[in-house]
Every structure is written in C-alpha cells, then in structure tokens.
C-alpha cells in the first residue's frame, strides 16, 4: 500500500510587521522619504505601507521588540542608492556585492534595518 502525502496549503505572500514607537516619524521616513504609500485605513497604532510590490505593516509600541531586519528586492540597488543619497537618507551600508545580491542597507527611526538588494554583479 502506497503512502500518500497530504496536499499542503499554498502560501500566498509575506509582509513583515515592524514595531515603531512614533507612527508620525515612521510615516515621514517611509512615505515622505522612501516613497511608500500609506493604506487609507491606517491609524496611529497600526497601518500598512507599500511601494510597488513590497509591503510592510507598522505597529506602534507592540508586536515585537524593534530592531528587526527586512529584505526587500529592488530592480537596481545602485540607482536606489543614488536616489536615497540625494534625499539625504543615512545609508547604513552602501551597495555591496555578495553572491546573493547587490545589497544596500538603511535604518528607520526605530532601528529597523531594510536590506535592499538587486541581482549581484
């Protein structure tokens, strides 16, 4: 008698939830500087921000401890680096080539690190 493996439920996507302490400061960083859009239903306690296909939930004072790290794939890390530098964003790590990606890093006002990477060179 052959064993059967039960079908697994497909996963659809993943969006991290980042703890923030000051929603207004976080939205200034993510929306005004990085170019994300804020969900119309967002509140001072919880919201969803997105830019193109990338989305992140922001939660004020709860759901985690802060200082999380998030990977976001981008089309061109070098071009993004120039864009963010021109906006005065503090770059934690300039574009650096690794075997997995050409990656740069920025840090939000709460110490959460965004690892932004494109295809390696």
Secondary structure, 3 states (H helix, E strand, C coil): CCCCCCCCCCCCCCCCEEEECCHHHHHHHHHHHCCCEECCCCCCCEEEEEECCEEEEEEECCCCCCCCEEEEECCCHHHHHHHHHHCCCCEEEEEEECCCCEEEEEECCCCCEEEEEECCC
